[in-house]
Amino acid sequence: MPIRVRLAVMLAERNVKSKELAEFVGITEANLSLLKQGKVKGVRSETLERIWQYLGCQPGDLLRYESPAHTEETIG
């Protein structure tokens, strides 16, 4: 997936525990863990807003777009 979630990095930089953030946001620690691993297909905007609010960061601090590697096709 070309969108990289940097939630684990942001938690470490701010010395915040996943449990604290999950409680503030109103989601389970399990769902927060899936988000940290980038294993979710979608996230409610309210959830992102609460995360940004608690961590005092901007969307670009948490989410990064990484262009997929371009591969050359060989015609045989």
HURA-V413109 format. One record per residue. N is the residue number from 1. PSI is psi in degrees with one decimal (NA if undefined). OMEGA is omega in radians with two decimals (999 if undefined). D_CENTER is the distance of its C-alpha to the mean C-alpha in Angstrom with 2 decimals. Layout:
BEGIN
N;PSI;OMEGA;D_CENTER  N;PSI;OMEGA;D_CENTER
END
This chain:
BEGIN
1;134.4;-3.09;12.20  2;-5.7;3.09;12.21  3;119.2;3.13;8.66  4;128.6;3.11;6.82  5;123.4;-3.10;3.19  6;32.4;-3.08;5.07  7;-41.6;-3.14;4.55  8;-39.3;3.12;7.73  9;-44.2;-3.12;9.39  10;-39.1;3.10;9.19  11;-43.1;-3.13;10.54  12;-43.3;-3.13;13.13  13;-33.7;-3.09;14.18  14;4.1;3.12;14.85  15;47.4;-3.14;16.30  16;137.1;3.11;14.58  17;145.8;3.13;14.76  18;-39.2;-3.12;12.35  19;-43.7;3.14;15.43  20;-46.3;-3.11;15.98  21;-43.8;-3.14;12.64  22;-43.5;3.13;12.98  23;-43.2;-3.13;16.53  24;-42.6;-3.08;15.95  25;-32.3;-3.12;13.46  26;31.3;3.07;15.77  27;165.5;3.14;13.86  28;157.2;3.07;14.83  29;-33.2;3.12;13.63  30;-44.0;3.12;13.63  31;-36.6;3.09;11.22  32;-38.9;3.10;8.83  33;-42.6;3.10;9.53  34;-39.0;3.10;8.95  35;-43.7;3.12;5.40  36;-35.2;-3.11;5.19  37;-5.5;-3.13;7.46  38;25.9;-3.07;6.15  39;21.1;3.11;9.27  40;149.2;3.13;9.07  41;-21.6;-3.13;11.12  42;156.8;3.14;10.45  43;135.1;3.10;9.19  44;142.0;-3.14;11.99  45;-33.6;3.11;12.29  46;-36.8;3.11;13.75  47;-46.2;3.12;10.82  48;-42.5;3.13;8.69  49;-43.3;3.14;12.02  50;-38.9;3.10;12.57  51;-48.0;3.14;9.45  52;-39.3;3.13;10.54  53;-48.6;-3.08;14.02  54;-40.8;-3.09;13.81  55;-9.7;-3.14;12.19  56;45.4;-3.10;14.41  57;177.7;3.14;12.17  58;160.9;3.14;11.87  59;-41.6;-3.13;9.47  60;-18.3;3.07;10.24  61;-27.9;-3.03;9.39  62;-34.3;-3.07;5.63  63;134.0;3.10;5.76  64;137.2;3.04;8.72  65;126.8;3.10;11.26  66;117.7;-3.12;13.36  67;132.7;3.12;16.68  68;145.4;-3.14;17.93  69;135.8;3.10;20.87  70;128.9;3.12;24.15  71;146.2;3.11;26.68  72;134.6;3.09;30.37  73;136.7;3.12;32.24  74;126.3;3.11;35.64  75;121.4;-3.02;38.39  76;NA;999;40.80
END
